[in-house]
Structures are given as structure tokens and as C-alpha cells.
Amino acid sequence: MINGIGVLALGRGRAGGGKASLGFPVTIRTLDVVGVRSTGRLFSWRQSTDLALDATHLRRRHKISGEFVEFSAGCVSTLTGGDCAVIAK
């Protein structure tokens, strides 16, 4: 999971990938970034899956689609690498 450890990777496939490998210019649309500031920490009885579902619910409620969502602040620093991977997926 690349985004689970805080690394961003963009890929290009199909015809665009072939063109790029041959040295032809390829246009890649850059996505907007939406920041989410979290506070507090995850309760011991809640799992990272619950947080991922809550984040999905918020994204749908605010009609966020096709953008990168970046989480920051207190809650993120208390999560394990496995929890971050679950949420990033």
C-alpha cells in the first residue's frame, strides 16, 4: 500500500504508458487535494475500518469525488502503519 505509508504514486496505463516509455509527451491531469483535519484519537473499541467508513460517509455527504483526500493532525499520528493502510485503501 503506497499511500498507507505517506507516499504518493501516480500511474499511467494503456496507450499513455506506451507513449511515455517511447519518449512521447503524455498529459496527466492533476487532481485537487482536499484536507481533512482530525482531532482526538481512535477509541480502543473502534477499528480503523470504522474510521475509513466514516471518512467515506463524509466524502459522499460533501460530494467529494475524484480528489486526493489528505488526513492530518492528532488522530493520524496515533495510528499504526496497518491502520493507515486500511484507511488509505
N, C-alpha and C positions, 0 to 999 in steps of 0.2 A: 504494500500500500504506500504509494509515494506520498500522498497528501497527509497520511496519518503521522508522518514524522516531520511535517512542516516544510516539505519540498514541493515546488510547483513544477509540473511537467505538462507540456502541450505536445500533442502528436498530430501528425497529418498522414492520412492513409489514402489508399486507392490511387487515382491518377495524379493527385497532387504530390504524393510521396515519391512517385516515379520521376516526375518533373524535377523535384528538388534534388534528387540523387544524381540527375544528369546535369545539374547546374542551371536549370531554367528558373526564373523568378516565380515565386508562389506567394499568393496573397493569403494571409491568415487573419481572420477577424479577431480582434482582441475583445475580450469580454469585460464588462463592468464589474467592479468589486463592491460588494455590499458588506459592511462591517457590522458585526453583532457583538455588543459588549455584555459579557456575562458577569454576574456578581455572586458571591457566596461560594458554596461548594456542593457537590453531589451528595445527597444523603446516603447513608450506608445501605439502606433498603432499596435504593433506586439503582438501576443499572445504566450503563452507557447507551443501551438500546432505547431506554425511555427518553433520554436526553435527545437522541437522534430523532425519535418520533415527534417530540415537542418542537424541535427545530424545523422539521418538515411541515408540521401544522402551522407554525408561524410563517414559513415561506409561502405556503398556499394561501393563508389568510391575507397576506400583504401582496399577493400576486407577483412574487419574485420568481422569475424563470429565465434561465439562460445566463445567469451571472455567477461569478465566484462568490461564495459566502465565506467570510473570514471571521473566526471567533477570536476574541481577545479578552484579557482581564483575568480576574481571580479564579474563576472556575476552571479555566483551561490549564492553569499551572498545577492544579491538584490531580489531574487525570493521568492515568498510566499510558504508556505507549499503545497498549492493546485497546484501551478505551478510546483514544484518539483515532485509531484505525477504524473502529466500529462506527464512530460518528462521521468520519471522512467518507466512508463507503456510502 
